[in-house]
């Protein structure tokens, strides 16, 4: 076998990453022999250059010194054009430059197995500096620290059973069944220092879940929308295969589940399962399930880890990332909540295959929102891609979801608690939330449909109050129409105006609006005269 064919493009570099005991060196050597490729083992290169074993390098130069040598070894691995198999050190992805090289320049494969298997392989770990004295405890700590890094690999391959040749078979099969990785396939990173986490966007992404869960979590509560069907079952099966105990809590999604009473019942379920602070929850569903589960996880035992597996387009591009969790009160939407960043967000695009047409289209209002309030350069992609987006073309959908996630990640990283710029993400939501409340938070008006109507009002106000170019707002309104989002419920403008006073952004009963100077440039905290709001509401609601 002379290479691995990956669709139309051949893979010419494969890098194996993983925890101690995963067998990276042995699998890489066997894979290179089978393919007839060059083999590079970064640890071996480091030892050869230093003339001393890795353990002695750690003792003399510390981990920082070893990492510098490791980076040089990785650069050597990339020299030349020959197809190469790289056995990478377990911590190589912790270095930004090294991570960029591997994730963008190779098909990175995470070899993973349960800790019990890895510990059996490393034995007393006397030759492994990072595991000495307490192999079990240190391995668990390494998994916890590196899980998000390994989760950015193109593929995860189970190396917990089978001999080396069987694992090589799995690696070859996995690579042949996926696309050649590019920089666009790498996970989006929400950069919040110690709270940073990955957002994985691709088909089949739920396979990455075991490596993204906290290493300390022996029990996992999967809170799943019963409408998710087969994807929900795949999540449960995937986590069970990692050796963890899984309890499935099935709910019916929708705004009606985001109540104080449902939150209380979910917390009682967590307690009945005897979850402790090392355990975690996984939310599988749309934004309502994500909000409810995220809120419950944030307050249970003062906070346990929560992973989000959004199954609707709306949740993927918006609500699943950012850490805003909440339930509704009769007085208004999302009035009780907490900021609690997820451990990871896993956007498995396979979930969109079963999503009904109406919620799929309604989510496009949030996509248009990013073009209007955050980054106007998204507009050309929508101009050209709407037909393919409506047809759910996999490549266009993936590109749009990644772009939206990256934009939100950048905004959230700069303003986690919504004390400043993050408020621009509420463009269209002041009226949108009022419309949802007045129509009962049900199927009469979906969130995305309400936001679309709210964007039309906010766009009109932007022209009136800030002099936003009418052409920019006309583009917005036309794009919403192309996405099948037009019209608004027949509500009296005064009723909507009164309801906006209960918006979370209101102060002293006066709404603070997010308006536009131009497409891609939003201003938050804007005060607008009530009569001007009434005029815009009348214009939109009567259209």
N, C-alpha and C positions, 0 to 999 in steps of 0.2 A: 504494500500500500504506500503510495508516494505522497499523499496529502489528504486533507479533509475538505471535501467540497461542501460549501455552505450556500445553498441556493445557487445563484449565478456567480457568486464570488468565492474564491478559495480563501481559507484561513491560512495565514502564513506565520503567525505567532500565537502560541498558546501559553498562558501563564497559570500555574497552579498556586493557589493561596489557601491558607487555612491554619487552624490551631496546631500546636505541637501534638504529634501522634497521628496526624491525618495521613501521613505517608506520602507527602509531596515529592520527596526525593526519589523514592522507589517508583512511584507511579510515573513521574516525569521521565525517568531513565527508561522505563519500559515503553512508554508512549513514543519517545524519540527513536528507540530502536525499531519499533513497528513502522514508523513513518519514514525512517531514514533521514531524520532531521538532526540538526545540531542541538546538543543539549547544553544548557547553562544552569548550574545550581549556584545561586547567589551566595549561599553560605560557604560552599566549597571555594568559590572565587575569593571571598573575604579571607578565608583561612590561608589560601595560597599566597595572597598578597602580603599578609601579615606574618606568615611563617609560624603561626601559632593557632591552637584551637579557638573556637568561638568563646568557650567559657573563659579562657585566659584573656581574650580581648575585652570581655565584659569586666573582668576583674581589674585590668590595667587602665582601660579607657572609659569604662562606664557604658551605659546603653547609648548615650549620645555619640560617643566615639564609634561604637559599632554601627549605628545608623548611618553615619557619614561614610563609612567604608561600604556599607550595603548599597547606598545610593550609587557609589562609583562602580560597584559590581553590576548594578542594573544598567547603567549607561553602557558598560562593556557588552552586556547581553543584547543591547539594541544595535550594536555596531554591525555593519554589513547588511546584505540583503538576503542571506540564507534563511530558509524557514527554520524557526527555532522553537523549542520547548523550554520554558523557563520554570524551574523550581524556585519560587520566591520565598523569602523568609516570612515567618508568621506575622511580623509587625510592619511589613514593608508599606502597607496601605496607610499607615499612620503618618507617613511623610507626604505632604501635599505634592511635591514634584514627582516622587516615585509613584504615587497613586495616579496622577495624571498620565504618566507614561504607560502604566499598565492598563488603565481603564480605557484609554483612547487608542493605544497602539497594539493591544493584544485582545484575544478572546480570553478574558480572565475567568477561571473556573475555580469556584470555592469547593474544596473537598471538606465535607462535614460529616460528623458522626457524634453520637451522644457522648457526654463527658466520661461515662463509665467505660466506654470502649477506648477512648483516647488515653485515659489513665492506665488502663491495662497495658497499652502499648508502650507508654513511656516509662513504666516501672517506677523506680525510685527517683528518676529524673536527675541523677547526679551530673549528667552532661548537659543539662538544660538550665541555664542561669535564671530564667524567669520563673521556673517552677520549683526551685530548690526549697527544702525545708517543709513546704506545705503544698505538695502537688495539687491536691483536690481543691483547696481554697484558692490557690493562685490561678489554676486553670479556669475556675468559675469566674474569677475577676477578669481574666483576659477575655473570656467569651463576652462578658458584659460590656467591656470597653471596646471590643473590636467588632461586635455584631453588626453595627450600622456600616462599618467599613466593608466587611465581607459582603454585606447585602448589596453593595454597589457592583459586585462582580456580574458578568454577563450571565453566568450559569451557576447553579448549585448542584453538586453531584454527591449522592450518599456514598460514603466510603466505610460505612459501619460494618458491613459484612462482605464476604467474598474475598478472593485472593487478588493479588495485584493485577493480573491479566483481566479479571472480571471488571475491576474498577476502570481499567483502561478502556474496555469495551463501552462502559457507561459514558465515559468522557467523550469518546468518538461519536457515539450515538447522539449525545446531547448537543454537541457542536453541529453535527450534520442537520439537526432538526431546528436550528435557530438561525436568525440573521447574523451576518458579520457585525460585530459591535462597532458603533461609531460614537463620537463624543455626544451626539444627540441621544444615545441610548442610555447614557449614564444616569444614575438616580439624581433627581434634583435635591439639593441640600438646603434645608432651612437652617441658616447659620445663626444659632443662638447660643454660642459658647457651649457651656456644659449641658444645655438643653437642646443642642442641635440634633437633627434627625433627618433621615432620608425619605424622599418621596419616590417610590418606584413606579414607573409607568411603562407597562408593556403587557402583551398577552401572556397568560400563564404565570403572572407575577406572584400568585398565592404560593407557589412552590418555594418562595424565599422566606415565608413566614417563620419557620422554625429558627432560623438564624437571626431573626430580628426580635424575637421574644427575649425578655430578660433571662439570663442563664440561670438565675435563682428561682424562676417560676416553675414549680412542680405542678401547679394547678392553674388551669386557664378557663375562664368563663367566656364562652363565645355567645354574644348577644346578637341574634340573627333575625333579620326580617324574613318572615315566612315566604315572602314573594321572591326571595333570591334563588330558591330552588337548588339546582345542582351546584352553583358556585358555593353556597353556604355549606353544602355537604363536603365539597372539596376542601374547604378551609378546615373543617373539623377533622377530616381524615388526615390531612397533611400535618396538623399539629399532633394528633395522636401517634403518628408514625415517628415523631421525635421522642417518644417515651413519656410525654406529659399526660396527666389526667385532665380530661376535657369534659366540661359540663355545658350543654347547649341550652340556652334560654331563648325561646322563640317568641317573637312579638309581631304584631301587625304594625307596619310602619305608617307614617303620615303624621301631620301636625297633631292629630288627636292623641298620639302617644306621648307627646312632650308636655306632660302635666306633672304637678307635684305629687299626685297620688301614684302615678306610674313610677316616678322616681323612687318613692318610698318602697313600693313593692319590689323594685329591682334591687334596692339596697338590702332588703330582707332576704332576697335570693342569694346575694353575695355572702351574707352572714350564714345562711343555712348551708352553703357549700363550704363553710369554714375557710374561705380565702383569707390569707394573711398578707402582710405588707410586701412580701416578696413575690406574691402571685400577681396575675394580671388579667385584664379583660380585653377582648377583641370585639370591636363593633363591625358587623357585616350588614350593610344596608345603605339606604340613602341618608340624607342629611338629618332626618328626624331621629333615626336610630343612632347615628353618630353623636348627635347632640346629647341625647338621653344617656347613652352609655358613657360618653366622655364625662358628663356631669356626675353621674353616679360614681365612676372611678375616681374622680377628683376629690370627692368628699368622703368616700368609704375609707375608714382608718386614716383619715387625713391625706389620702392620696395613694392609689396604686397605679401601676403602669397601665396604659391603654394604647392599643394599636387600632388604627382605622383602616378598614377595608371597604372603601366606598363602592357601591354597586350601581349608582346612577351618575349620569354625566354631570348633573348639578353638584353632587357631592365631590366628584373628582376635581372639578375645576375651582371649587370654592370652599364648601363648608368643612371638608375633611381635614384640611390643613390650616394651621394658624392658632389652634388651641382655644378657640372660643366655644365653650360648652354652655348649654342652657336649657331650661324648660320655660313654658309659657305660663302666664297668669291670665285670669279673665280680663284684667286691666290692659294687657298688652303682650306682645311677643318678646320672648327671651329676656324677661325681666328678672329671672333668678338664674344665676349661672356662675361660672368661674373660668378664669384663664388657666388652662392646664394643657400644656403641649403634649401631643401624642408621642409615643415611643418611635413610631414609624407610620407612614401612610403607604398602603399598597394598592395601587390603582391597576387592577387586572382588567384589561380592556375586553376580555372575553365576557365580562358581566353585561356589557352593553348590547350583546346579541339578543338578550331576552327582554330588554327594556322597551316598554310600550312607546308608541310614537309620540303621544302627547307629552309625557314628562321629558322625553328626549329633546323635543323641540323647545319646550319651555326653558330648559337649561341654557339654551343658546343666548338668552338675555344676559346671563352672567358673562358669557364670552364677549359679547358686544360691549358690556360694561368695562372690561379691561381695556379695550381699544379706546373707549371714550375717556375714562378717568385715570388710566395709569400709563399706557404706552400706545401712542397713535400709530407706531410702526406696525402694529398688529393688523391694521386696516387692510393693507394689500393682500395679506394672506386670506382674510375673509372675503374680500372682493372676488378673488379667484376661486376660493375653496368652498364657498357655501353649497354649491350643488353636490360636490363630493361629500361634504360634511353631512348634509341631509340624507345622502345615500349610505352614510356610515362607512365610507371608504377607510379601511384600517390605517393606512399611512397618514391620511389627512387628519383623522380623529386623533391619532397618537401625537402628531405634531401640535395640534391645537391644545390638547390636554397638557402636554409638556410646557408649551409656551405660557399658558395660563398659570400652571403651578409655579413655574419659575418667576413669573411676575409677582404672584402673591407671596412667594417665599422671600423675595427681595424686599417687599414692603413690610412684611412681618418681622424680618430680621432687624429692620431699622426702627421698629415701633411695636414691640410685642404687646403692650398693654393698651394700645389704641389711645395714647395720650396726644398724638399728633397726626402724622401723615397717614397712618393706617385708616383713619376715618374716611379717606377717599374711596375705600372699597365699599362704602355704604351708599355710593351714588345710586339714586333711584329707589333706595330702600325706605326712605322716610314715608313717601306715599305708598310704596309697595306694602310695607308692614301695616299701614292703616287699612288698606284695601283687604288684606288677609283677615284682619281682626273683624272688620265689618261684614265679611262674608262667612265668618265662622270657622276659619282655619280648616276648611274641608276641600273636597274635590271640586267645588263650584269654581274655585280660583286657585290654581297652583302657584307656588312661590315664584317660579320664573315668570309666569304670566303677570303676576302682580308687580314684579320688579320691572318688567317691560313697560307696563303702564306708568309706573313711577318714574322711569327714565324719560318717558315722553314729557311728563310734567316738569321734571328737573331740567330737561333740555330747553323747554320753552322758557322756564324761569332764567336759565343761563343767558339766553338772548336778551330777555327783558332787563335783568339786573346787572349782568356783567359784560354785556355786549359781545357775547360769544358769536362767532360768525354763523349766520343762518345756514350756510352750506354744510357746516360740521354737524349741526343738529339734523339737517335734512338727510345727511348720510346715515346718521344713527336711526332715524325713523324708517328710512327705506330698508336698512339692513334688518331691523326687527320685523318688518313686513315680509321680507324675503324668507325669513326664518319661520314664518307662520304665526308671528306674534303681533296681533293688531287688535285694536279695540280695548275697551275697559268695561267693567260691570256698570250697570245703570244706577249709580249711587249719587245722592245729592252732594254737590261740592262742599256745602257747609258741614255735612256729616264727616266727610273726609278731612276737611281742615281741622275740625275739632279733635279728631282722632290723632292727628299728627302731634298734638301737644303732649301725648303720652309716649312719644318716641324716646328711646334711651338717650339720644343725643340732645333732647330738649333740656333747657335750663329755665327754672322758674315758670314752666308751662309754655315756654317759647321755643319753637323748633329751631335747630341749627342745621342749615342745609348744606349739602355737598353740591356745588355748582361748577360749571366749566368756564374757564377763560377761552379755551379752544379745545379741540379734540386732543386728548392725551395730557391735558393740563387742568387738573381739578383743584378747587379751593374748598376747604372744609370750614365749618363753623360760621356759615354765612347767615346773617339775619335778613329776612325778606318781609316786607309789609304784608299783612294779612290780605289786603285787597288784591295785591299782585298775585298772591298764591291762589286766591279764589278765581281770578281771571284765568290763570293757567289751568286750574282744575276744570273749570267750565269748558275751556277750549278742548281739552283732551277727552273728558268724559262725554262730551256731546258729539265727538267725532264718530 
